[in-house]
Amino acid sequence: MEEGSIDRAARTRALLGAVLFVAYCVLVVFLIAHPRTRIIGVLNVPIIAYVFARYVVKAAMDDAPQWARRFLYRGWHGNYRAFEDRRVRVIDGERDMPSRVFAQDIFAILGEAPSAIELAKLEARYGAQFVRGTEGLAEDEWLFTDEACLAYVRGHMDDQRTPRGRDAHKLALWLERSVFMPIDNRRTADTGKLYPFTKEAARR
């Protein structure tokens, strides 16, 4: 999941707060260690206890599940990608190789469990853009290319009054803008070519 400016600002504030808290703790320890300032240091201990209980423990309790998910969902390129907290595994495209998405993750978000016959129909429909992986963690897993994945998801946007239709609409926007576009922008920067989801191609 690509990090936005709001997320970066929040992460910067949290980091700055942690640094200041640690510096404050070091100062209090320094004050307690010296007889002349020990009383001042002791008086600051309740403040440290309050800040620790109010912010540090709360943040750890709130963020620990997110950290665990980030670790479990981290992909081949070190990227954590999840749509509304549901994992989406993506093999980033490089140069002329398009990005590929684990079909099972897309099916799960849309509430589908295609049979072998339905998978065969998808294979016939999309051809080389919907294939089984042959190596690594993708071995024997069905993979969509980026364009086929977006086409498949958009095919479920027919009725936004249903939960699946709304999910498909949001998922399509998220895939295009937050996943495929940043990847293709990097590919363009590396090769100078335009790819389907670069900003320049989207403007056409």
Backbone as JSON, one array per atom type, in Angstrom:
{
  "sequence": "MEEGSIDRAARTRALLGAVLFVAYCVLVVFLIAHPRTRIIGVLNVPIIAYVFARYVVKAAMDDAPQWARRFLYRGWHGNYRAFEDRRVRVIDGERDMPSRVFAQDIFAILGEAPSAIELAKLEARYGAQFVRGTEGLAEDEWLFTDEACLAYVRGHMDDQRTPRGRDAHKLALWLERSVFMPIDNRRTADTGKLYPFTKEAARR",
  "N": [[0.85, -1.17, 0.0], [0.67, 2.08, -1.0], [2.14, 4.85, 0.61], [0.5, 7.75, 1.69], [0.54, 11.43, 1.76], [-0.66, 12.3, 4.12], [-0.39, 10.08, 5.77], [2.4, 9.95, 5.91], [2.95, 12.38, 7.24], [1.71, 11.92, 9.71], [3.22, 9.75, 10.59], [5.7, 11.0, 10.82], [5.19, 12.86, 12.84], [4.66, 11.11, 14.96], [7.13, 9.83, 15.2], [8.76, 12.0, 15.9], [7.6, 12.69, 18.34], [8.21, 10.37, 19.81], [11.01, 10.51, 19.91], [11.37, 12.88, 21.38], [10.18, 12.11, 23.79], [11.87, 10.04, 24.64], [14.21, 11.54, 24.97], [13.4, 13.2, 27.05], [13.05, 11.3, 29.1], [15.71, 10.48, 29.41], [16.79, 12.85, 30.37], [15.47, 13.07, 32.85], [16.46, 10.82, 34.17], [19.11, 11.6, 34.32], [18.83, 13.81, 36.05], [17.95, 12.54, 38.39], [20.17, 11.02, 38.99], [21.99, 12.77, 40.04], [22.76, 14.21, 43.14], [22.06, 16.92, 43.8], [20.01, 17.6, 42.08], [18.19, 15.64, 42.37], [15.64, 15.6, 43.59], [14.1, 17.07, 41.82], [14.16, 15.41, 39.61], [12.81, 13.17, 40.66], [10.26, 14.22, 41.05], [9.44, 14.43, 38.46], [8.99, 11.86, 37.64], [6.27, 10.83, 37.95], [5.08, 12.16, 35.8], [6.34, 11.05, 33.58], [5.4, 8.43, 33.9], [2.67, 8.83, 33.48], [2.61, 9.8, 30.79], [3.72, 7.59, 29.52], [1.81, 5.57, 30.05], [-0.45, 6.74, 28.95], [0.07, 7.36, 26.25], [2.23, 5.8, 25.06], [1.74, 3.05, 25.73], [-0.91, 2.85, 24.8], [-0.55, 3.43, 22.06], [1.05, 1.28, 21.35], [-0.71, -0.88, 21.78], [-2.71, -0.28, 19.93], [-1.32, -0.2, 17.51], [0.09, -2.58, 17.28], [-1.37, -4.85, 16.12], [-1.54, -3.88, 13.48], [1.16, -3.67, 12.78], [1.82, -6.38, 12.84], [0.24, -7.34, 10.73], [1.4, -5.94, 8.62], [3.9, -7.16, 8.56], [3.2, -9.82, 7.93], [1.93, -9.48, 5.48], [3.83, -8.44, 3.86], [5.43, -8.03, 0.76], [7.28, -9.3, -2.12], [8.83, -7.13, -2.8], [9.16, -5.74, -0.53], [6.91, -4.27, 0.01], [3.93, -3.42, 1.65], [0.68, -4.25, 1.01], [-2.68, -3.71, 1.22], [-6.13, -3.86, 0.8], [-8.51, -2.12, 2.36], [-7.76, -3.42, 4.73], [-7.51, -6.02, 3.83], [-5.51, -8.46, 2.45], [-3.59, -7.94, -0.51], [-1.68, -9.4, -2.75], [1.0, -8.47, -4.75], [3.11, -8.72, -7.51], [5.52, -6.67, -8.41], [5.69, -4.92, -11.51], [8.37, -4.87, -13.89], [10.34, -3.08, -16.1], [9.56, -4.34, -19.18], [7.87, -6.24, -18.2], [4.7, -6.76, -17.02], [2.9, -5.79, -14.01], [1.79, -8.27, -11.67], [-0.98, -9.82, -10.17], [-2.13, -11.68, -7.39], [-4.7, -13.8, -8.03], [-6.4, -15.05, -6.22], [-6.54, -13.35, -4.0], [-7.99, -11.21, -5.03], [-10.38, -12.49, -5.7], [-11.24, -13.17, -3.12], [-11.77, -10.67, -1.93], [-13.91, -9.84, -3.49], [-15.72, -11.68, -2.74], [-15.84, -14.22, -3.94], [-15.5, -17.62, -5.13], [-14.21, -19.18, -7.41], [-14.91, -22.04, -9.42], [-13.13, -24.92, -10.81], [-13.9, -25.08, -13.46], [-14.83, -22.48, -13.95], [-12.45, -21.07, -13.59], [-11.03, -22.06, -15.75], [-12.52, -20.91, -17.79], [-11.93, -18.22, -17.36], [-9.23, -18.3, -17.97], [-9.37, -18.9, -20.69], [-10.62, -16.6, -21.54], [-8.91, -14.42, -20.87], [-6.43, -15.25, -21.71], [-2.94, -15.09, -22.05], [-2.84, -13.27, -20.03], [-3.86, -14.23, -17.74], [-2.7, -16.54, -15.83], [-1.15, -19.52, -14.45], [1.24, -19.32, -11.82], [4.71, -20.21, -11.93], [6.94, -20.4, -10.37], [8.74, -19.88, -7.27], [7.02, -18.18, -4.59], [4.73, -17.81, -6.0], [4.18, -20.1, -7.32], [2.02, -22.35, -8.89], [-0.14, -20.76, -8.37], [-2.9, -18.76, -9.4], [-2.54, -15.96, -11.48], [-3.31, -12.61, -12.25], [-2.51, -10.28, -14.85], [-1.75, -6.76, -14.56], [-3.53, -5.19, -16.21], [-5.53, -7.07, -16.91], [-6.46, -7.74, -14.4], [-7.62, -5.33, -13.52], [-9.59, -5.07, -15.47], [-11.16, -7.3, -14.9], [-12.07, -6.73, -12.28], [-13.5, -4.37, -12.77], [-15.55, -5.44, -14.21], [-17.31, -6.21, -12.3], [-18.6, -4.03, -11.39], [-21.14, -3.4, -12.02], [-23.45, -2.96, -10.51], [-23.62, -0.75, -8.14], [-25.18, -0.62, -5.93], [-25.12, -2.91, -4.52], [-23.22, -4.72, -2.03], [-20.98, -6.07, -3.17], [-20.72, -4.75, -5.6], [-20.09, -2.15, -4.75], [-17.69, -2.64, -3.39], [-16.16, -3.53, -5.56], [-16.02, -1.21, -7.11], [-14.56, 0.56, -5.41], [-12.27, -0.98, -5.09], [-11.25, -1.09, -7.71], [-10.53, 1.61, -8.15], [-8.59, 1.88, -6.15], [-6.64, -0.05, -6.91], [-5.83, 0.98, -9.41], [-4.92, 3.64, -8.87], [-3.4, 3.6, -6.49], [-1.78, 1.36, -6.54], [-1.02, 0.23, -9.21], [-0.39, 2.58, -10.69], [1.8, 3.96, -9.26], [3.75, 1.95, -9.56], [4.02, 1.74, -12.39], [4.85, 4.32, -12.94], [7.4, 4.27, -11.83], [8.53, 2.36, -13.51], [8.47, 3.75, -15.93], [10.21, 5.83, -15.3], [12.56, 4.39, -15.19], [12.88, 3.36, -17.78], [11.95, 5.17, -19.68], [9.76, 4.67, -21.21], [6.19, 4.65, -21.91], [3.72, 3.26, -19.88], [0.69, 1.33, -19.25], [-0.48, 2.45, -16.88], [0.77, 4.77, -16.14], [1.05, 8.24, -15.14], [1.08, 9.98, -17.33], [0.03, 8.37, -19.38], [-2.51, 7.99, -18.39], [-3.66, 10.48, -18.71], [-4.22, 10.65, -21.36]],
  "CA": [[0.0, 0.0, 0.0], [1.52, 3.24, -1.09], [1.92, 5.76, 1.73], [0.12, 9.08, 1.28], [1.15, 12.54, 2.48], [-1.22, 12.34, 5.48], [0.25, 9.0, 6.51], [3.79, 10.35, 6.17], [2.95, 13.43, 8.26], [1.38, 11.28, 10.99], [4.37, 8.95, 10.99], [6.75, 11.94, 11.22], [4.83, 13.39, 14.16], [4.82, 10.03, 15.94], [8.56, 9.64, 15.4], [9.27, 13.15, 16.64], [7.12, 12.55, 19.71], [8.97, 9.31, 20.47], [12.36, 11.02, 20.16], [11.28, 13.85, 22.48], [9.88, 11.38, 25.02], [13.1, 9.37, 25.06], [15.12, 12.58, 25.45], [12.88, 13.62, 28.35], [13.38, 10.23, 30.04], [17.15, 10.56, 29.67], [17.0, 14.03, 31.22], [15.0, 12.75, 34.2], [17.44, 9.89, 34.74], [20.29, 12.43, 34.64], [18.52, 14.61, 37.23], [17.89, 11.65, 39.55], [21.52, 10.51, 39.27], [22.8, 13.77, 40.74], [22.11, 14.56, 44.42], [21.52, 18.29, 43.85], [18.79, 17.71, 41.26], [17.43, 14.38, 42.49], [14.24, 15.85, 43.92], [13.44, 17.52, 40.58], [13.98, 14.21, 38.8], [11.77, 12.33, 41.26], [8.97, 14.87, 40.8], [9.09, 14.24, 37.05], [8.68, 10.45, 37.38], [4.85, 10.63, 37.67], [4.77, 12.68, 34.46], [6.78, 10.0, 32.65], [4.48, 7.29, 34.03], [1.41, 9.21, 32.84], [2.81, 9.83, 29.34], [3.95, 6.22, 29.07], [0.53, 4.84, 30.07], [-1.47, 7.42, 28.12], [0.39, 7.39, 24.83], [3.09, 4.72, 24.58], [1.03, 1.77, 25.83], [-2.07, 2.93, 23.9], [-0.08, 3.31, 20.68], [1.51, -0.1, 21.13], [-1.88, -1.74, 21.69], [-3.43, 0.02, 18.69], [-0.5, -0.42, 16.32], [0.67, -3.93, 17.2], [-2.0, -5.67, 15.07], [-1.17, -3.35, 12.16], [2.54, -4.08, 12.52], [1.8, -7.81, 12.53], [-0.28, -7.51, 9.37], [2.42, -5.45, 7.68], [4.93, -8.19, 8.45], [2.66, -10.99, 7.25], [1.52, -9.16, 4.11], [4.92, -7.83, 3.11], [5.63, -8.76, -0.5], [8.62, -9.56, -2.63], [9.56, -5.87, -2.93], [9.12, -5.05, 0.75], [5.73, -3.43, 0.09], [2.71, -3.94, 2.3], [-0.48, -3.77, 0.27], [-3.94, -4.28, 1.69], [-7.32, -3.07, 0.49], [-9.39, -2.14, 3.53], [-7.22, -4.41, 5.66], [-7.5, -7.35, 3.23], [-4.25, -8.58, 1.73], [-3.52, -8.04, -1.97], [-0.29, -9.67, -3.1], [1.33, -7.96, -6.08], [4.49, -8.81, -7.97], [5.7, -5.41, -9.14], [6.19, -4.99, -12.88], [9.71, -4.32, -14.13], [10.58, -2.85, -17.52], [8.46, -4.78, -20.06], [7.06, -7.24, -17.52], [3.64, -6.07, -16.27], [2.64, -6.22, -12.64], [0.88, -9.42, -11.59], [-1.73, -9.83, -8.91], [-2.66, -12.98, -7.02], [-6.14, -13.81, -8.28], [-7.11, -15.49, -5.02], [-6.79, -12.19, -3.15], [-9.07, -10.45, -5.67], [-11.61, -13.28, -5.52], [-11.65, -13.09, -1.72], [-12.35, -9.35, -1.69], [-15.21, -9.78, -4.17], [-16.59, -12.71, -2.2], [-16.0, -15.27, -4.94], [-14.69, -18.83, -5.03], [-14.42, -19.8, -8.72], [-14.65, -23.47, -9.59], [-12.11, -25.22, -11.82], [-14.48, -24.75, -14.77], [-14.84, -21.02, -14.06], [-11.06, -20.65, -13.78], [-10.68, -22.38, -17.13], [-13.16, -19.9, -18.63], [-11.14, -17.0, -17.24], [-7.99, -18.52, -18.71], [-9.69, -18.77, -22.11], [-11.01, -15.21, -21.8], [-7.8, -13.48, -20.75], [-5.23, -15.79, -22.35], [-1.67, -14.98, -21.34], [-2.96, -12.31, -18.94], [-4.36, -14.95, -16.56], [-1.94, -17.8, -15.91], [-0.62, -20.06, -13.2], [2.64, -19.05, -11.57], [5.55, -21.4, -12.1], [8.13, -20.41, -9.52], [8.71, -19.13, -6.02], [5.78, -18.17, -3.83], [3.61, -17.77, -6.93], [4.05, -21.38, -8.0], [0.7, -22.98, -8.91], [-1.16, -19.77, -8.02], [-3.4, -18.02, -10.54], [-2.1, -14.57, -11.48], [-3.78, -11.64, -13.25], [-1.68, -9.12, -15.12], [-2.4, -5.55, -14.06], [-4.67, -4.79, -17.04], [-6.58, -8.08, -16.79], [-7.01, -7.63, -13.05], [-8.51, -4.18, -13.47], [-10.75, -5.38, -16.31], [-11.99, -8.27, -14.17], [-12.73, -6.03, -11.17], [-14.49, -3.45, -13.33], [-16.69, -6.23, -14.66], [-18.21, -6.42, -11.16], [-19.06, -2.72, -10.95], [-22.41, -3.15, -12.68], [-24.48, -2.51, -9.58], [-22.97, -0.23, -6.93], [-26.1, -0.7, -4.8], [-24.82, -4.13, -3.8], [-21.9, -4.66, -1.37], [-19.92, -6.47, -4.07], [-20.53, -3.68, -6.57], [-19.38, -1.04, -4.09], [-16.32, -3.09, -3.17], [-15.48, -3.56, -6.86], [-15.74, 0.18, -7.5], [-13.47, 1.07, -4.58], [-11.08, -1.77, -5.37], [-10.71, -0.67, -9.0], [-9.85, 2.89, -7.95], [-7.4, 1.65, -5.33], [-5.64, -0.74, -7.72], [-5.3, 1.84, -10.46], [-4.23, 4.84, -8.4], [-2.47, 3.39, -5.37], [-0.89, 0.21, -6.77], [-0.44, 0.14, -10.54], [0.19, 3.84, -11.16], [3.15, 4.17, -8.74], [4.66, 0.96, -10.15], [4.3, 2.1, -13.77], [5.65, 5.55, -12.93], [8.79, 3.86, -11.61], [8.98, 1.69, -14.74], [8.72, 4.81, -16.91], [11.44, 6.53, -14.9], [13.7, 3.52, -15.49], [13.03, 3.04, -19.21], [11.51, 6.25, -20.56], [8.57, 4.23, -21.95], [4.9, 4.83, -21.25], [3.02, 2.02, -19.57], [-0.75, 1.59, -19.17], [-0.99, 3.14, -15.71], [1.55, 5.97, -15.79], [0.23, 9.46, -15.1], [0.99, 10.51, -18.68], [-0.89, 7.54, -20.14], [-3.86, 8.19, -17.86], [-4.17, 11.76, -19.19], [-4.58, 10.54, -22.78]],
  "C": [[0.89, 1.22, 0.0], [1.15, 4.24, 0.01], [1.61, 7.15, 1.21], [0.78, 10.15, 2.14], [0.63, 12.63, 3.91], [-0.58, 11.28, 6.35], [1.69, 9.36, 6.87], [3.87, 11.39, 7.27], [2.67, 12.84, 9.64], [2.56, 10.47, 11.5], [5.52, 9.84, 11.46], [6.47, 12.51, 12.61], [5.04, 12.34, 15.24], [6.3, 9.81, 16.24], [9.17, 10.77, 16.21], [8.85, 13.07, 18.1], [7.89, 11.5, 20.47], [10.37, 9.77, 20.83], [12.35, 11.98, 21.34], [11.01, 13.15, 23.81], [11.13, 10.68, 25.55], [14.1, 10.38, 25.63], [14.7, 13.07, 26.83], [13.21, 12.58, 29.42], [14.86, 10.26, 30.41], [17.46, 11.72, 30.59], [16.6, 13.74, 32.66], [15.97, 11.81, 34.9], [18.7, 10.67, 35.16], [20.05, 13.24, 35.92], [18.5, 13.75, 38.49], [19.28, 11.18, 39.96], [22.37, 11.49, 40.06], [22.07, 14.23, 42.01], [21.44, 15.93, 44.42], [20.2, 18.42, 43.09], [17.87, 16.51, 41.41], [15.95, 14.62, 42.75], [13.45, 16.28, 42.68], [13.16, 16.31, 39.68], [12.86, 13.34, 39.32], [10.39, 12.92, 41.0], [8.5, 14.68, 39.35], [8.71, 12.79, 36.72], [7.18, 10.22, 37.14], [4.44, 11.11, 36.27], [5.15, 11.64, 33.4], [5.82, 8.82, 32.69], [3.16, 7.58, 33.32], [1.54, 9.17, 31.31], [2.98, 8.42, 28.79], [2.62, 5.45, 29.0], [-0.46, 5.43, 29.08], [-1.19, 7.28, 26.63], [1.15, 6.16, 24.34], [2.35, 3.39, 24.58], [-0.16, 1.75, 24.87], [-1.63, 2.75, 22.45], [0.37, 1.9, 20.38], [0.33, -1.05, 20.97], [-2.63, -1.53, 20.38], [-2.64, -0.39, 17.45], [0.03, -1.83, 16.18], [-0.01, -4.81, 16.16], [-1.64, -5.21, 13.66], [0.25, -3.75, 11.8], [2.61, -5.56, 12.15], [1.31, -8.06, 11.12], [0.73, -7.04, 8.34], [3.51, -6.5, 7.48], [4.43, -9.38, 7.65], [2.36, -10.71, 5.79], [2.66, -8.61, 3.26], [5.29, -8.69, 1.9], [7.09, -8.87, -0.88], [9.47, -8.28, -2.64], [9.55, -5.08, -1.63], [7.91, -4.16, 0.92], [4.59, -4.16, 0.8], [1.53, -3.38, 1.53], [-1.72, -4.49, 0.79], [-5.06, -3.32, 1.34], [-8.29, -3.23, 1.65], [-9.03, -3.3, 4.45], [-7.29, -5.85, 5.14], [-6.32, -7.44, 2.27], [-4.45, -8.66, 0.21], [-2.05, -8.2, -2.33], [-0.04, -9.28, -4.55], [2.81, -8.18, -6.35], [4.71, -7.6, -8.87], [6.25, -5.65, -10.55], [7.57, -4.35, -12.98], [9.95, -4.25, -15.63], [9.4, -3.33, -18.36], [7.6, -5.87, -19.44], [5.99, -6.54, -16.7], [3.55, -6.57, -14.84], [1.66, -7.39, -12.67], [0.28, -9.48, -10.19], [-2.24, -11.24, -8.64], [-4.18, -12.96, -7.14], [-6.93, -14.18, -7.03], [-7.44, -14.33, -4.1], [-7.94, -11.35, -3.7], [-10.4, -11.18, -5.49], [-12.14, -13.13, -4.08], [-12.32, -11.76, -1.41], [-13.73, -9.24, -2.3], [-16.16, -10.87, -3.71], [-16.85, -13.85, -3.17], [-15.08, -16.45, -4.64], [-14.88, -19.61, -6.33], [-14.09, -21.29, -8.73], [-13.57, -23.67, -10.64], [-12.62, -24.86, -13.22], [-14.47, -23.24, -14.99], [-13.43, -20.47, -14.25], [-10.61, -20.92, -15.21], [-11.3, -21.38, -18.09], [-12.4, -18.58, -18.56], [-9.84, -17.12, -18.0], [-8.23, -18.36, -20.2], [-10.0, -17.31, -22.47], [-9.82, -14.27, -21.85], [-6.5, -13.98, -21.36], [-4.01, -15.67, -21.47], [-1.72, -13.99, -20.18], [-3.56, -12.93, -17.66], [-3.76, -16.35, -16.59], [-1.56, -18.27, -14.51], [0.85, -19.68, -13.05], [3.45, -20.34, -11.62], [6.74, -21.46, -11.16], [7.92, -19.59, -8.26], [7.38, -19.25, -5.3], [4.55, -18.14, -4.73], [3.38, -19.1, -7.63], [2.66, -21.98, -7.78], [-0.41, -22.05, -8.44], [-1.6, -19.06, -9.3], [-3.04, -16.55, -10.39], [-2.78, -13.79, -12.6], [-2.63, -10.7, -13.59], [-2.45, -7.89, -14.65], [-3.64, -5.17, -14.86], [-5.82, -5.78, -16.92], [-7.24, -8.0, -15.42], [-8.01, -6.48, -12.97], [-9.76, -4.42, -14.31], [-11.71, -6.32, -15.58], [-12.76, -7.57, -13.05], [-13.8, -5.09, -11.7], [-15.72, -4.18, -13.85], [-17.69, -6.5, -13.55], [-18.77, -5.1, -10.63], [-20.45, -2.4, -11.48], [-23.48, -2.6, -11.75], [-23.84, -2.06, -8.27], [-23.92, -0.19, -5.74], [-25.85, -1.95, -3.97], [-23.46, -4.0, -3.12], [-20.77, -5.03, -2.33], [-19.64, -5.4, -5.11], [-19.77, -2.51, -5.99], [-17.93, -1.41, -3.84], [-15.53, -3.08, -4.47], [-15.12, -2.15, -7.3], [-14.55, 0.73, -6.73], [-12.17, 0.33, -4.87], [-10.43, -1.35, -6.68], [-9.95, 0.65, -8.87], [-8.55, 2.71, -7.18], [-6.29, 0.98, -6.14], [-5.0, 0.2, -8.72], [-4.43, 2.95, -9.92], [-3.15, 4.58, -7.36], [-1.49, 2.25, -5.59], [-0.23, 0.31, -8.14], [0.22, 1.43, -11.01], [1.58, 4.1, -10.59], [4.17, 3.2, -9.34], [5.04, 1.37, -11.57], [5.06, 3.41, -13.88], [7.13, 5.23, -12.71], [9.35, 3.18, -12.86], [9.31, 2.73, -15.82], [10.0, 5.57, -16.58], [12.68, 5.72, -15.25], [13.96, 3.38, -16.99], [12.69, 4.18, -20.16], [10.28, 5.88, -21.38], [7.3, 4.55, -21.16], [4.24, 3.48, -21.06], [1.56, 2.34, -19.28], [-1.21, 2.45, -18.01], [-0.1, 4.3, -15.26], [0.64, 7.18, -15.81], [0.03, 10.0, -16.52], [0.0, 9.7, -19.52], [-2.33, 7.75, -19.67], [-4.48, 9.48, -18.38], [-4.66, 11.67, -20.64], [-6.03, 10.12, -22.98]]
}
